[in-house]
Amino acid sequence: MLTFNGNLKVYVALEPCDMRKSFNTLAALVRNHLSLDPLSGAAFLFTNKSRRLIKILYFDGTGYWLVAKRLEKGTFSWPRDIDGDRRKLVLKPTALAMLTDGIDLRDGLQRPWYELR
């Protein structure tokens, strides 16, 4: 079962990537592009250019999890590199939950596509 605790490190790849990538190619992207260890127990987030699809790569000690979410309308509020020289950003697990639930991380407001039921 996939569970995250409050101590989980969450890394966001700031540059969009090809969402056809799967376990091995995303793990290689973590190693080569983000200079991190995909086996570290951290979660790694990726998006495509349109920001309508995200993937989360996570190693739980026994194997990789690859979780995807595609929006039917709207886009994810994806962090941007303001300095122009960073490839990744670290988020807290609560910020990950906010991002996937449609909260704009810049101002804390819900995105228009998100409906609370």
DRENKE-367292 format. One line per field, with one value per residue: x, y, z of N, C-alpha, C in turn; residue number from 1. Coordinates in steps of 0.05 Angstrom, whole numbers, padded with zeros to 5 digits. Layout:
N
n_x	c(X / ...)
n_y	c(Y / ...)
n_z	c(Z / ...)
ca_x	c(X / ...)
ca_y	c(Y / ...)
ca_z	c(Z / ...)
c_x	c(X / ...)
c_y	c(Y / ...)
c_z	c(Z / ...)
k	c(NUM / ...)
This chain:
117
n_x	c(00017 / 00010 / 00034 / 00048 / 00090 / 00096 / 00149 / 00169 / 00209 / 00198 / 00210 / 00207 / 00210 / 00228 / 00229 / 00190 / 00174 / 00175 / 00118 / 00112 / 00151 / 00172 / 00182 / 00240 / 00263 / 00247 / 00271 / 00324 / 00325 / 00319 / 00368 / 00407 / 00392 / 00369 / 00406 / 00400 / 00385 / 00344 / 00328 / 00325 / 00280 / 00250 / 00198 / 00187 / 00166 / 00137 / 00119 / 00084 / 00091 / 00042 / 00021 / -00021 / -00018 / 00011 / 00064 / 00085 / 00142 / 00164 / 00203 / 00193 / 00226 / 00219 / 00205 / 00190 / 00139 / 00094 / 00055 / 00002 / -00034 / -00084 / -00112 / -00178 / -00196 / -00167 / -00105 / -00047 / -00020 / 00041 / 00105 / 00153 / 00219 / 00249 / 00300 / 00325 / 00365 / 00357 / 00339 / 00306 / 00258 / 00243 / 00189 / 00142 / 00104 / 00051 / 00046 / 00050 / 00001 / -00033 / -00021 / -00037 / -00091 / -00111 / -00098 / -00070 / -00004 / 00022 / -00013 / -00049 / -00102 / -00159 / -00158 / -00195 / -00216 / -00225 / -00271 / -00304 / -00333)
n_y	c(-00024 / 00044 / 00095 / 00158 / 00191 / 00246 / 00261 / 00255 / 00269 / 00310 / 00319 / 00364 / 00363 / 00416 / 00427 / 00410 / 00342 / 00285 / 00249 / 00196 / 00168 / 00117 / 00074 / 00060 / 00100 / 00147 / 00141 / 00143 / 00196 / 00223 / 00209 / 00228 / 00280 / 00308 / 00298 / 00263 / 00207 / 00157 / 00115 / 00132 / 00138 / 00183 / 00222 / 00236 / 00285 / 00297 / 00333 / 00347 / 00390 / 00417 / 00416 / 00384 / 00334 / 00294 / 00256 / 00213 / 00187 / 00137 / 00101 / 00048 / 00015 / -00037 / -00037 / 00003 / 00054 / 00082 / 00134 / 00166 / 00225 / 00253 / 00311 / 00327 / 00376 / 00442 / 00461 / 00439 / 00475 / 00490 / 00495 / 00545 / 00559 / 00612 / 00636 / 00613 / 00575 / 00529 / 00460 / 00430 / 00429 / 00429 / 00402 / 00401 / 00346 / 00363 / 00405 / 00377 / 00349 / 00392 / 00412 / 00369 / 00370 / 00415 / 00466 / 00529 / 00540 / 00588 / 00628 / 00603 / 00594 / 00558 / 00525 / 00540 / 00494 / 00456 / 00421 / 00418 / 00363)
n_z	c(00000 / -00015 / 00023 / 00052 / 00097 / 00145 / 00143 / 00093 / 00037 / -00018 / -00084 / -00137 / -00206 / -00243 / -00297 / -00354 / -00375 / -00420 / -00418 / -00432 / -00409 / -00363 / -00306 / -00306 / -00340 / -00316 / -00267 / -00284 / -00302 / -00253 / -00229 / -00267 / -00286 / -00243 / -00205 / -00160 / -00116 / -00137 / -00105 / -00054 / -00022 / -00026 / -00057 / -00125 / -00169 / -00233 / -00292 / -00354 / -00413 / -00419 / -00369 / -00352 / -00335 / -00285 / -00257 / -00205 / -00178 / -00135 / -00088 / -00046 / -00016 / -00029 / -00082 / -00141 / -00143 / -00188 / -00198 / -00230 / -00250 / -00289 / -00313 / -00332 / -00347 / -00344 / -00310 / -00273 / -00218 / -00225 / -00196 / -00212 / -00238 / -00213 / -00212 / -00255 / -00256 / -00229 / -00224 / -00194 / -00140 / -00071 / -00036 / 00018 / 00045 / 00054 / 00018 / -00029 / -00028 / -00031 / -00082 / -00115 / -00103 / -00126 / -00107 / -00114 / -00107 / -00103 / -00084 / -00051 / -00066 / -00091 / -00153 / -00213 / -00239 / -00201 / -00162 / -00101 / -00070)
ca_x	c(00000 / 00025 / 00029 / 00069 / 00090 / 00103 / 00178 / 00175 / 00220 / 00184 / 00225 / 00192 / 00226 / 00217 / 00226 / 00171 / 00187 / 00159 / 00102 / 00113 / 00171 / 00161 / 00199 / 00269 / 00272 / 00243 / 00293 / 00349 / 00322 / 00325 / 00397 / 00424 / 00383 / 00365 / 00429 / 00390 / 00383 / 00316 / 00324 / 00328 / 00255 / 00237 / 00180 / 00196 / 00143 / 00143 / 00096 / 00089 / 00090 / 00015 / 00015 / -00047 / -00011 / 00034 / 00072 / 00101 / 00159 / 00170 / 00213 / 00185 / 00244 / 00216 / 00201 / 00180 / 00112 / 00091 / 00028 / -00004 / -00060 / -00089 / -00136 / -00196 / -00195 / -00150 / -00077 / -00036 / -00004 / 00068 / 00125 / 00172 / 00246 / 00251 / 00328 / 00334 / 00388 / 00350 / 00325 / 00287 / 00249 / 00235 / 00163 / 00133 / 00082 / 00026 / 00046 / 00043 / -00028 / -00046 / -00017 / -00054 / -00119 / -00120 / -00091 / -00048 / 00017 / 00031 / -00031 / -00066 / -00129 / -00166 / -00159 / -00223 / -00225 / -00228 / -00296 / -00306 / -00358)
ca_y	c(00000 / 00069 / 00115 / 00177 / 00203 / 00275 / 00266 / 00248 / 00290 / 00311 / 00335 / 00371 / 00369 / 00441 / 00427 / 00388 / 00319 / 00268 / 00232 / 00168 / 00155 / 00099 / 00070 / 00062 / 00125 / 00168 / 00138 / 00154 / 00225 / 00231 / 00206 / 00244 / 00308 / 00321 / 00290 / 00252 / 00178 / 00150 / 00094 / 00145 / 00139 / 00208 / 00222 / 00254 / 00294 / 00305 / 00341 / 00352 / 00418 / 00429 / 00414 / 00371 / 00307 / 00291 / 00229 / 00212 / 00163 / 00133 / 00075 / 00042 / -00004 / -00063 / -00032 / 00030 / 00061 / 00103 / 00143 / 00187 / 00238 / 00269 / 00329 / 00328 / 00404 / 00457 / 00454 / 00439 / 00499 / 00479 / 00515 / 00553 / 00567 / 00641 / 00643 / 00603 / 00557 / 00505 / 00438 / 00417 / 00443 / 00411 / 00409 / 00385 / 00329 / 00379 / 00420 / 00357 / 00344 / 00417 / 00414 / 00350 / 00376 / 00439 / 00491 / 00544 / 00542 / 00616 / 00645 / 00587 / 00593 / 00535 / 00529 / 00540 / 00468 / 00438 / 00423 / 00404 / 00348)
ca_z	c(00000 / -00017 / 00044 / 00056 / 00124 / 00146 / 00139 / 00065 / 00020 / -00044 / -00103 / -00161 / -00229 / -00252 / -00326 / -00363 / -00388 / -00437 / -00400 / -00440 / -00392 / -00342 / -00282 / -00310 / -00352 / -00296 / -00247 / -00296 / -00301 / -00225 / -00225 / -00286 / -00289 / -00217 / -00188 / -00135 / -00116 / -00137 / -00085 / -00028 / -00007 / -00032 / -00080 / -00147 / -00185 / -00260 / -00308 / -00382 / -00420 / -00416 / -00340 / -00347 / -00326 / -00267 / -00248 / -00180 / -00175 / -00107 / -00082 / -00018 / -00004 / -00043 / -00110 / -00148 / -00148 / -00207 / -00196 / -00249 / -00250 / -00312 / -00310 / -00356 / -00356 / -00326 / -00308 / -00246 / -00210 / -00223 / -00188 / -00233 / -00230 / -00216 / -00216 / -00281 / -00254 / -00213 / -00238 / -00176 / -00117 / -00050 / -00024 / 00041 / 00037 / 00054 / -00007 / -00050 / -00026 / -00041 / -00111 / -00129 / -00097 / -00141 / -00093 / -00126 / -00086 / -00101 / -00068 / -00033 / -00075 / -00107 / -00182 / -00222 / -00248 / -00178 / -00148 / -00076 / -00070)
c_x	c(00018 / 00016 / 00053 / 00067 / 00098 / 00132 / 00187 / 00187 / 00207 / 00200 / 00208 / 00212 / 00214 / 00213 / 00207 / 00186 / 00166 / 00144 / 00100 / 00134 / 00158 / 00183 / 00228 / 00278 / 00267 / 00264 / 00319 / 00348 / 00328 / 00355 / 00413 / 00417 / 00380 / 00388 / 00421 / 00389 / 00354 / 00308 / 00324 / 00303 / 00240 / 00217 / 00189 / 00172 / 00153 / 00117 / 00104 / 00086 / 00063 / 00006 / -00012 / -00043 / 00013 / 00039 / 00089 / 00116 / 00168 / 00180 / 00208 / 00203 / 00242 / 00213 / 00191 / 00150 / 00112 / 00061 / 00024 / -00031 / -00062 / -00114 / -00152 / -00199 / -00178 / -00121 / -00069 / -00020 / 00024 / 00088 / 00144 / 00199 / 00249 / 00280 / 00338 / 00356 / 00381 / 00335 / 00304 / 00280 / 00240 / 00208 / 00159 / 00109 / 00055 / 00024 / 00040 / 00013 / -00043 / -00044 / -00035 / -00084 / -00128 / -00115 / -00067 / -00028 / 00027 / 00013 / -00050 / -00095 / -00134 / -00167 / -00188 / -00233 / -00232 / -00255 / -00295 / -00333 / -00364)
c_y	c(00025 / 00089 / 00133 / 00188 / 00232 / 00281 / 00261 / 00273 / 00288 / 00330 / 00339 / 00377 / 00394 / 00442 / 00404 / 00366 / 00303 / 00248 / 00203 / 00153 / 00139 / 00096 / 00075 / 00089 / 00149 / 00166 / 00148 / 00184 / 00236 / 00231 / 00227 / 00273 / 00322 / 00316 / 00280 / 00221 / 00170 / 00128 / 00106 / 00145 / 00165 / 00204 / 00243 / 00259 / 00304 / 00314 / 00344 / 00382 / 00431 / 00429 / 00402 / 00343 / 00308 / 00262 / 00232 / 00186 / 00161 / 00104 / 00070 / 00023 / -00031 / -00060 / -00003 / 00031 / 00083 / 00110 / 00166 / 00199 / 00256 / 00285 / 00328 / 00357 / 00420 / 00448 / 00453 / 00465 / 00489 / 00500 / 00521 / 00561 / 00597 / 00649 / 00634 / 00583 / 00532 / 00485 / 00425 / 00436 / 00423 / 00421 / 00392 / 00368 / 00344 / 00395 / 00402 / 00352 / 00369 / 00418 / 00394 / 00355 / 00403 / 00465 / 00504 / 00550 / 00571 / 00632 / 00630 / 00585 / 00568 / 00543 / 00526 / 00512 / 00449 / 00443 / 00407 / 00390 / 00338)
c_z	c(00000 / 00004 / 00047 / 00084 / 00123 / 00141 / 00110 / 00051 / -00007 / -00062 / -00128 / -00183 / -00242 / -00282 / -00334 / -00376 / -00404 / -00418 / -00409 / -00424 / -00370 / -00320 / -00288 / -00321 / -00333 / -00274 / -00258 / -00297 / -00274 / -00221 / -00241 / -00287 / -00263 / -00197 / -00160 / -00138 / -00116 / -00117 / -00056 / -00010 / -00010 / -00055 / -00100 / -00165 / -00212 / -00273 / -00337 / -00388 / -00415 / -00386 / -00334 / -00336 / -00307 / -00262 / -00223 / -00180 / -00146 / -00103 / -00052 / -00004 / -00016 / -00073 / -00115 / -00150 / -00169 / -00208 / -00215 / -00244 / -00274 / -00308 / -00335 / -00366 / -00335 / -00326 / -00278 / -00242 / -00205 / -00216 / -00212 / -00221 / -00235 / -00223 / -00244 / -00280 / -00238 / -00230 / -00220 / -00153 / -00097 / -00039 / 00001 / 00032 / 00036 / 00028 / -00031 / -00051 / -00037 / -00071 / -00125 / -00124 / -00110 / -00127 / -00108 / -00105 / -00083 / -00083 / -00050 / -00041 / -00092 / -00137 / -00191 / -00230 / -00225 / -00165 / -00123 / -00075 / -00042)
k	c(1 / 2 / 3 / 4 / 5 / 6 / 7 / 8 / 9 / 10 / 11 / 12 / 13 / 14 / 15 / 16 / 17 / 18 / 19 / 20 / 21 / 22 / 23 / 24 / 25 / 26 / 27 / 28 / 29 / 30 / 31 / 32 / 33 / 34 / 35 / 36 / 37 / 38 / 39 / 40 / 41 / 42 / 43 / 44 / 45 / 46 / 47 / 48 / 49 / 50 / 51 / 52 / 53 / 54 / 55 / 56 / 57 / 58 / 59 / 60 / 61 / 62 / 63 / 64 / 65 / 66 / 67 / 68 / 69 / 70 / 71 / 72 / 73 / 74 / 75 / 76 / 77 / 78 / 79 / 80 / 81 / 82 / 83 / 84 / 85 / 86 / 87 / 88 / 89 / 90 / 91 / 92 / 93 / 94 / 95 / 96 / 97 / 98 / 99 / 100 / 101 / 102 / 103 / 104 / 105 / 106 / 107 / 108 / 109 / 110 / 111 / 112 / 113 / 114 / 115 / 116 / 117)
